[in-house]
Amino acid sequence: MLDKTATPEKRPLAGVAAALGVLDGWRAMSWADVAEAAGRIAHLLWDDWSRSGAFESLAAHDQAAVLHALAVGRRVHSEPRSRLGPDFWQSRVDEFRTEAAYSAALRGDLQGSTSLITDRSREAIEAVHQWQRLRALPSAWQDEVLERLSPDRRYSWRADTSPALPSLDEALRHAEAAVSNGTLPVPGDDRWLLAGVRGQDLVSRLSRLPEGWQTEAVRRMADGVTPLTSVSDAAQSINIVRVFGVYIAWNAASPSHTSRPAPRA
């Protein structure tokens, strides 16, 4: 059971470290205790970030990462494990543990976090460049890159297995090489899926996310998360963090209508 008395009010991140320690053995815990720990970590994290006033000093992609961590913690806390199954929740809890630790490490109050900050910061910087590379491609190749990262739609009468998906970097390098040779994407032969239609929708949805959230979505794609899941999770997280008093304008007609998140008072 999580010890709620272990956190001094003026050091909420001490409670984050304690609760993260509890989650190290989450597979042997009752789901009620896992959910309680996740919810407590999320609220303690945001209490510290919002009260310190340090949140606005973060890069936009790190702001998105912190808020996404809060949202994942809230989901783990709020939704019963039985709804989506243990495999789904295992990935979510593991992601939350990493992202919550990174969010705490950004505040400089998590012991032994140097390598975590270095690795995650490197991933974020790489994602900034990968998103820039994606946007630099012609629109048809932007669509193709996200299409190549998306699993095929399979049907019961098909006996063949789905091909292995490339990494984001591999898909980008393939597209960049093709563009340099003046090559256009090859139309698909699946009569149930018009070539580029799904990729075009994904690029559009990704581009409508606020600044920072686009980079964070690309970072997760580079980590093997499908484009549809990355973009959908970002949109869902933007809605979920309202429970923390964070309101973000998104899906706007132009970047000028996209506001930065306001910390809870």
N, C-alpha and C positions, 0 to 999 in steps of 0.2 A: 504493500500500500504506500502511496506517495505521502511523504511527510510534509504537511502543509506549514509546519512551524519552523522549517529550516531556513526561511528566507527573511532576512531583515528588510524592512520596508524601504530603506534607502539604498539597498543593493539588490534590486530585482534580478540581476543577472547571476547572482549567487544561487538563486532559486532555479534559474534556467540550467545552470551546470548540474545542480543536484537532480533535477527532473530528467535531464538528458542521461545522467548516469543510471537512473531507474530504467529508462527505455533501452539501455544497452542489452538488457535481458528480457525484452518485451515478449518474445515468443513463449516464455515460461510464465507470463503474467496472465491474469484474467483480463478479458477485453475491457471491462469497466475501468480497471486501473490504467491500462494503456490509454484509453480515451481521456481519462482524467488528467494524466500526465501531459498528453499532447495539448489539451485545451489550456492547461496551466502555463505551459511553456510559451504558447502563442501570446497569451495575455501579458505575461511578464516581459516578453520581448518588446511588445508594443508600448507597454508602460514606460520602459526605459528609453526607447527611441523617442517617443513623443514628449516625455517630460524633459529630456536632456536638450531638446531642440536640435540634435545633431543629424536628424534624418535628412533635412534639406541639404546638408553638405555632401551627401552621398551622390555618386554618379547616378544617372538615370537608370542604368541597368541594375545597379545594386539596390536602388529603391524598389524596383520591380521584384528583385530577388527576395528582399525582406518581406514585402507584402505577399508575394506568392507563398513564402514559407508560413506566414500567418494563416493564409487561406487553407493550405493543406492541413495545418494543425487543427483548424476549425472543422474541416471535413472529417478528419479522423475522430475528433471529439463528438461530433454531432450525428454521424450516420452509423447505424448498426452494422457490424461486420457481416452479418448474415445476408445483407441486401446484395452485396456485390461479390462476396466470396473471399476466402483467405488469401488467394494469390493476388488479388487486386490490392488488398490492404497491406500485404507485405511490401509491395513496391512503394505504396504511399507512405508507410511508416518509415521505411529506410530512407526515402527521399526527404521526409520531414526531419529526420535526425541529422542528416547532412546539412540541409539548408538552414535549420535552426542553429546548428553549431556555427555555421559560417556567418549568420546574421549576428550572433553574439560575439564572434571573433572580430567582426568589423568594429565593434565598440571597444575592442582591446581588453576585454574582461573575461577571457576564457583561456585558462592555462593550457599550454601545449598546442596552441592553435596556429603557430607560425606556418607550418607546412600547409595547413588547410587554407589559410588566407592566400598563400602563394599560389596553390594549385587552382583554387576557385577564381582568383583574380586573373590568372593566366587564361582560364577557360572563357571568362567574360570578355577579355581583350580580344581573344581569338574570335569570339562570336561577333564583336563589333566589326572586325575585318571581314568575316564571312558574310555578314549582312550587307556590307558595302560591296563586296564582290557580287553578291546575288543581284543587288539593285543595279549594278553596272552592266548586267547582261541585257540583251534585247528581251522584250516582254515574252516572246515565244519560248526563249530558253529559261527565263525565270519560272515559267509554268512547268517546263520540262523537268527542271531540277526538283521541284517539290513533288511532281508526279513520280519521278524515279524513286523518291524516298517513301512513297506510299505503297502499302501492300496491295496486290491485285485483289479485285473482287473475285472470289471463287464460287463456283456453283456445284451443286451436288452431282451433276453428270460429268464433271471434269475429274479425271483420274490423276492428272499431272500435279506435281507439287509446286508451290509458289517459289519463284527464284529468290535467292538471297538478295537483300537490299544493299545498295552501296552506302558508304558513309557520306555525310554531307560534303566533306572535303573532296571525296572521289567524284561525286556528282558535279561539284563546282568545277573541278579541273577538267572533267570531260566536256562540260558546256563551254568553258573558256577556250579549250583547244578547238572545238567545233566552230565557235564564233570566229576565231582567228583564221580558220580555213574557209570561212564563208558558207558553212554547212548549216542547213535548217534541221530542226528536229524531225525524226522519222515518224510519220503517222502510225498510231497503234492499229492492230488488226482485231481488236475486241469489239464486236458489234454492239456490246452492251455498254461500252464506255467510249465516248468520242475522245480522241487523243487531245490532251491539253485542257479539257473542260474542267476536270477536277483540280488540276494544277492551277489553272487560271483562278478558280474560286479560292483556293488556298492562298495564293499570292495576294489577292484582293483583301481577304480577311486578315492576313498578316499585316498588310500595309495600313489597315485601319486601326490597328492597336496603337496606344500612345507610345511616345518615345520611351525607350528603355524596355518596355514590355516586348517590343519587336526583337530587340537584342536578346532578351532572356528567352524568348521562344526559340530563336535560332540556336542559342546555347544548348537548349534541351534537345533540339533536333540533332545537333552534333554529338550529343550523348546517346543517341539511338531512339529517342522518342519520335513517333511519327508526326509529320506536320499537322495533320488534323487534330491529334491529341494535344500537341503543343499550343496551337492557336486556340482550341476550345478551352483548355485549362486556363490560359491567360484570361480569356473573356470571363470565365466562371470566377476566377480569383478576384478580378476587378469588382465583380458584384458582391462576392462574399465579404471583402474587407470593409464593406459598409458597416458591419456589426462592430468594427473597431473605431468607427467614426471617421473613416477615410473615404472620401468621395472623389472619384476620378472621372473627368469627362472623357468619353471615348466614342469610337464609331462616328466621329465628327466628320463634317464635309471637308475640312482642311485642317492642317496642323495648328493654325492660329486659334482654333476653337478647342484645342486640347489643353486642359489645365493640369498642372502638377498636383499630386496628392497633398491634401492638407492634413497635417498631424492632428490627432485628437487633442482637444483642449483639456 
